[in-house]
Amino acid sequence: MPMNQGVQQCRDNCEKIANEIRSIANRIPDQRSREMLTLGASHMEMCIHTCDEVLMMP
């Protein structure tokens, strides 16, 4: 598998997981737990942005 294809696949998986985490967070009544899950999703999004940068490299 070429590197870009592997990075793209990883990036897509991270995006799916971040969306799932946010969806779970939206259903949790406890504010602290919601905040922690949202923070986790934000960390996943940082990874997504890093993958995007790699994919844009020549």
Secondary structure, DSSP 4 states (H G I P E B T S, - for coil): --HHHHHHHHHHHHHHHHHHHHHHHHT---HHHHHHHHHHHHHHHHHHHHHHHHHH--
